[in-house]
Amino acid sequence: MAISYFPRRIIQIFQQILPKGWGNIFRRRVRVFTMALVIYLDYKVLQQREKWASNNTLWEKAHERDAKRVLSLIIELGGLWVKLGQYMSTRADVLPDAYISRLKLLQDSLPPRPLQEVCRTIETELGQSMDDLFLDFVKIPLATASIAQVHRATLLNGQEVVVKVQHEGIKKIILEDLKNAKKIVDWIAWAEPQNDFNPLIDEWCKEAPKEVDFIHEAENTRTVSRNLRCKNIERDDKTNANRVDVLIPDVIQSTEKVLILEYMDGIRLNDLESLEAFGVNKQKLVEEITRAYAHQIYVDGFFNGDPHPGNFLASKEPPHRPILLDFGLTKKLSSPIKQALAKMFLASAEGDHAVLLSAFAEMGFKLRLDMPEQAMEITSILFRASSSAKESLETMKSLLEKRAKNMKVIQEKMKLNQKEFKRFNPVDAIPGDIVILSRVLGLLRGLSSTLNVRIVYLDIMRPFAESALQGHISRGPRVNDHWIYDTPVHSDVEAKLRQFLVELGNNDKILGIQTNNTYRPD
């Protein structure tokens, strides 16, 4: 009792002496750091006990109590921590069941904000009363998330819409939570140098504040819808292999804190019973979502960075097309980076170490050692096929064991003692683009595990990566069949080879050609 009372009393004293508003900030910081320390020590003690006797039951109990602690704190604090919890809830491929079963409640089931607060924000932002804006406004929200909650409504013209309303004061909370998260990550990097998450949190600190500007989100929504040709799907050439079949709601109106969108009736992806009842093919659904993201990344260079299950619906009408929601967190890629990402993907698919290292250099991805095998392993993990939650955990266990062996090889090669080795990180620099891409792939993989489907990313994403490179290659064959040579043919073999290359080029099968002339007849 005394231990739990002491921190609370200290918080109360600081709330009295600090300027207004600072007491709550201090309380949040103390709660976050205390919980982080408690969970860290819980697992470290268990690691020490396991050296003497392995006991899976102890680990399961630890996961259960710490998952309960995490969920309780996230619900209490809200803000950015809900985002973190949502991300964790999708990683059924790497996290124990105790965390997944508890944290998945955060995807759309947070306690709602008072209706009075919601209406006040709408009227302030839109400059009209609720009666002058809507024929009907459903008081119970469809969903409440970390930044906003969504209500169904009917406009004066009879159109069915959803109204996304930002929580009061959430911007200040998000910025403070980012500072706290950064401090925790710094502390983890100091205590466990091989687990340095600074690149992830640095990119998050740069991108997350954009989510609290709904004008920005509205424009992102229009951009992605236009890129994926969501409104022209029936008129598109259906023979186009890179055509994607998804839906995105139209933007009706937006301000900084209120966003009104077209209403689309769909099934939440965590509602497995309804998906089954409507006959939704989960395999095809997730494959099409994956194709939509491949298109955004490799073709458009502009993609949604937050694909957790709460941001998708399955349309109730056959063929049950995916409905993509929430474009607050997006990433725009420069043309060179988009090309480098495509090169990285294809090099990983082909096992080409030289091209992979070239792509890494173009992106600014730096390793401390010249070990191509290590680079290939990174991308193999990044683009590995998804599997069921149970299989994924076994895969991750195997990958961790392999990583430990590789790190041992590095230790021997660099002649590091145990203290130096503990503080050694083989990665020197990770570009922000890779951070967001790895997060997207992690969330998609978690979605696949949640729905128990298997996605082979190297197969589904490959055509889009290839098209990214093809887009920067001259279409010479279509104009001039002699594009590959300007000298006389010297043999039948050469003639056949040139004709073969022309056919490949005309069918868009060539990304590039390299030749070495070592002999030429007189």
N, C-alpha and C positions, 0 to 999 in steps of 0.2 A: 504493500500500500504506500509506504513512504517513498519508494523508488518512483512509482507512477505519479505520486502527488508532486514531487519536487519539480519536474520539468513543467507541469501545468502551472504551478505557482510562479515560476520564473517568467513564463509567458505572460501571465496576468500582470505582473509588475511592469514588464516592458510595454505592454499595451497601454498602461496608465501613463508612462513617462514619455513614450515616443509620440511624434506628431500623428494626427489623425490619419488612419489608413496604413501606417507603418506597423501597427500591432498585428494586423492580420497577415501582412507580408512576413513578419518575423515568425509568427505561429506556423505558417505554411513551410517555411524553411526548416524550422526545428523538426516538424513532423516528418518531412521528407528525409532529412539526414539521419534522424534517429532510426527510422524504419530501414533505410539502406544499411546502416551499421548492424542492426539486429539480424537482418537476413544474411548479410555477409558472414557474420560470426557464426550463425547457425550452421551454415554449410561448411565453413572452415573447420569447426569442431567435429562435424560429422566426417569430414575427410580424414582427420587425424584418427578418429575411432575406427575407420575402415581399415587402417593400416594393421590393426590388430585382429579384426574379424569383420569380414564382409557380411552385410545384413541388408537385403533389399527392403525389408519392412521398415527399417529406420529411415531409408531414403524416401519411401512413399509417404511416411508420416510427416517428414520434413517438407516435402512438396505440398502436402495438403495444408499444413498450418501456415506456411509462408504464402501460398496462393491466397488463402483466406485473408491474411494480413494485407497483401497487395490490393486485393479487390476492395476491402474496407477503406483503405486509405485513398484509393482512386475515387471512389464514390464520394468520400468526404471532401476531397480537394477539388475535383472536377478539372476543368481547364485542359492544359496540355497532357496531363497524366492520363486522361481518358484516351487521348490519341495513342499514347504509348501502350495502354492496355488493349486497345483495339488491335494494334499491330501484333502484340504478343498473342492475342486470342486466335489469330489466323495461322500461327506457326505450329500447327499440329505436327508438322514434319520434324520439329526440333525440340519442342517443349513437352514436359510430362502432361498426362491427361488431367491432373489436378488443376493445373493452370488454365488449360483450354476450357474445361467444363465451367470454371468460375468466370473467367474473363470474357467469354463469349457473350455474357449478359450485357457487356458494355456496348455491343454493336448497335443496339437501338433501344435499350431498355433503361436509360437513366431516368431518375426522378424528374418530372416536368417542372418547368418554371411556372410561376403564377400567371394565370390568364390576364390579370390586370397589367402585369409587366409587359406581356406580349402585345396587348392592344395599345399600350402607351408607346411602345417602340414603333409600331406600324403607323399610328396616327402622326407621330412626330416626324418620321421619315417621309411619309407620303403627303403630309399636309392636309389630310381630310379625315373625317370621322369614319368609323367602321361601317356605319349605315350608308355612307356615301360611296363606299368602296366595294362592298360585298352584298349580294342578296342573302348569302348564307355563309357563316364562318363556324366550322366545327370546333367546339371548345376543347375536346380531347385531342391531343397531338397524335399524328401518325407515328412520329419518332422524336426522341430527344437525344441529341448528341453533345459532343464536347463544346462546340462553338455556338450551336443554334438548335432550335427545334422547328419541326415542320407541321403545319396544319393544313387540312383540306378546306377548300372554300369555293364559292361560286361567285363569279363577277356579275356586274349588273347586266351584261349582255348575255348571261346564261352559260358562259364558258366555265368548265370545271378546271380548277387550278390547285396548285399547292403553294403555300406561302412559307418561305424559310425566314425565320426571325432570329437575329443574333441576340445572344444573352447580354444583358446589361453588364458593363464593366469587364467583359471577357478579354478585351485587348490588353489591358493592364495586367491581368492575371496570366495570360499567355506569355507575355514578355518576361515576367518575373519567374515563371516556371522554367523558361528556357535558360535563365541564369542559373537556377538551382540544378537543372539537369546537366548543364555544362560543368558545374563544380563537382557533381557526383562522378561524371565521366573522367574528369581530371584526377580525381582521387583513385578511381579504379585503375587508371593507366599508371599511376604511381605505385599502387599496391601490387598490381598484376600487369606488368609492362607488355606481356604478350597478348593482352586483351585490351587494346587501345581503341576505343570507339570514338575518338575525337573527330575523325573525318565525317562520321555519320552525324554527330551532334552539331558540328560546324555547318554542314549543309542544311540541317534542319533549322538552325538558328537563322540562316539566310532566307529560307523559303517559307517557314511557318507563318510569319507575320502577314504574308500576302493573303492568307486564308480568311482574315477578318475584314477584307474589303470585298463586298459582294458585287460591286461594279466590275472589279477585276475578274471575279468568278463568272459573271454573266458573259463577259467577252471571251473568256476561255471556253465556255460551253458552246458559244456560237462557232468559235474557231475549230474545235474538235468535230462538231457536227458537220461543218462545211468540209473539212478534210476527209472525213469518212463517208461523205455524200449520203448522209442519213435520209435526206428528203428526196433523193433522186434514185433510190435503190431499185425501183421498178424499171427505170429507164436506163440504168447502167448496162453495159455489156456483160451479160452473165457468163461469158466465156473468159472474162478477166480473172485469172487465178488469184489475184491479190484483192479482189472485191470482198468487202466484209459486210455482214448482214446484222447490224445492230440498230438499236433505237436510242435517241437522245431527246429529252423534252425540249420544246421551244422555250426561249426566254420571252416572257410577256412584259416584265418591268423590273427594274433594279435600282436600288440606292446602295449606299455603303453598308447598311445594316438590314435591309429587307430585299428578298429576291422572290419574284413571283414567276412560277414555271407552269407549263402545260401539265395537266394531270395525266399520268399513264398508269393504268391498272396492272399491277404485276405481283409476283410472288417473291418473297424474300428468300434468298438462297440458304439461309439457316433454317427455313421452315421445310424440313425434309418431308414431312407428311403431306403437305400441300403439293410439293413438287411431284411426289409419287401419285397423288390423287388426280392431278391434271395431266399425267403422262409425259412429264418433261424428260427429255433425254439429257441427262446430266453430262454425259460425255461430250455430246455435240455442243451443249451450252458452254462448257468451259473451254472447249476447243475454239469456239467462235470468239469468246472473250480474249483468249490468248492471241488469236489472229488480229483482233482489233488493236491490241497493245503492240504487236509486232509492226502493224501499219503505222501507228502513232510514232513509234521509236525510229524505225528505219526508213520509212517513206516520208513522213511529215516532219520528223525532227521536233515534235511538240506532243508531249504525252502527260497523262494524268499520273501523278506520283503517289496516289493513295487508293490502290485497288483492293480494299478490304471488303468482305462479303456484304456489309451494310450499304455499300455504294453500288450494288447491282440488284436488279430485279429480273425475273423471267416473265415475259408477257404471257397473259393467261390464254390468249388466242394462239392456236397453232400457226406457224411452226415454233412457237415459244421462243422468240428472239430475245437476246439479252438486252436489257435496258441499262444504259450507263448513266450514273448519277454523280454529282458532287465533283466539280472541277476547280475547287479552290486551290489545291496544291498541284501545280503543273510545272513542267520543266521544258525549256526551249533549248534545243541543241544547235550549235553552229554547224554549217555544212562540213567543215573539216572533221569535227568531232563525230558527226553522224557517220561519215565515211570510215573513220577509225573504229567506231563501234561495230560497223558491218564487217570490217576486216577482222576484228577480234573474233566475232562470232564464227565467220567462215573458217578462220585459221583453227579455231577450236574444233569445228566439225571435221576438218581435214587432218588435224594433227600436225599442222605446219608450224614448227617452232619459230622459223625465221620471220614469217609474216606476223605471227603473234607478237613477237618482241618489237617489230616495227610499229604495230598498232598501239602497243603500250607506250612507246616513245612519243607517238603523235598525240596521245591523250594526256601525257604527263604522269603516267603510272610508273613509278620507279621502285625497283627492288634493290636491296642492298647487296645482293649477290648475283653474279652472272650464271644463273642456273636455269636454262630454258625449261627443264622438266618441272621446276617449281611453278613457273609461269603458266605452263599448260595445265597443271593441276588446279590452279586458281580458277581458270575458265571452265574446266571440266566440272568443278563443284558448282559454279555459277549457273551453268546451263544443263545440269543433270536433269534427267526425267523425274517427274513427280511420281509419287506412289502413295499407298494408304498410310495412315498415321503410324500404324505399328511398323510397317516396313521402313518408313522414313526414319524412325527412331533408331532402327537397326543400322540403316545406312549411315546416319550421322555418327553413331558409335564407331562404325568401321572407319569413317573419314577422320575422326578424332584420333584413332589409333594410328592411322597412316600418317597424320600430321605429326604426331609425337615421334614416329620413326624418322620422318624427314628432318624434323628439328634436331634430332640427335646427330644426323649426318652433317647438318650445318654446324653444330657445335664442334664436331670433330674436325671439320674442314677449316674452321676459323680458329681452332684451338682456344676455345673459350672455357674459363673455369665455371663452376656451378653458379656463382654469384653473377658473373657477367652474362651467362647464358639466360638466367632468369629475367634479366632486364633487356634482352635482345629481341627486337622486332624485325623480321626479315623485310617488311614493307617500309619503304622510305617515304613515299608520297602516294596518296590516293586522290585522284581528281573527283570533284563533286558530282560530275556526271555519272561516274561509275557507282558512287554511293547511292544515288537515287535509282539507277538501273538495278542494282543488286537488291534494293528494298522492294522495287516493283516485282522482280522475279521471285523474291522470297514470299511476298504476299500472294502472288498467283499460285505459287507452289503450295502455300498453306491452304488456299481455296480449293485446290485439287484434292488435297489430303482430307479436308473437311467433307467434301462431297464424294470421297472415295472413288476418284477417277484417276486414270493414268494419262499424263500428258508428256509427249516426247517433244521437248522444245526445239531440239535440233532439226526435227522434221517440219514442224509447223512454222517456225520463224525463218527457216532458210530462204524460201522464195522472196521474202520481204528484204532480207539482208542482201541478197543477190541484186534485187532491183535497185537498192540504194547505190550500189557500185555501177550498175548498168546505166543509171541516169547521168553519169558523168563520162560516158564513153561515146565517141562519134558513131553515128549510125551509117558509116560508110557503105556497107554492103547493099543497103536499100537503094543507094544512088548509083553506085559504080561497082560492078562485080569484080573489077580488077584492083580493088582497094588494098589488097595485101601484097602487091608486087608491081614493079615497073620495069622489070627486065625480062628478057626472053626465057622461055622454058627450056631446060637442058636435058630433061629425061621424062619418061612416062611416069615414073614414081613422083617426080616433082609436080607434074601436071595433076595427078590424082590427089596429091596432098593439098595443092592449092584449091582444087575444086571442093574438097572435103571441108577446108577451112571457110570457104565462101558459104557453103550450105550451113555450117554451124553459125556463122555470123548472121546470116539472114534469118535464122530461127532464134536469135538472141541467146545463143548458148555460149558466147565467148565474153569473158570479163577482161581478158588481156592476153597478149602473146609475147613471149620472149624467145628470140632465136640467137644462136651462136653460129656464125659462118666460119668453120675451120677448114673447109676445102671448097674450091670452086674450079671446075674444069676450064682449061684454056679454050 
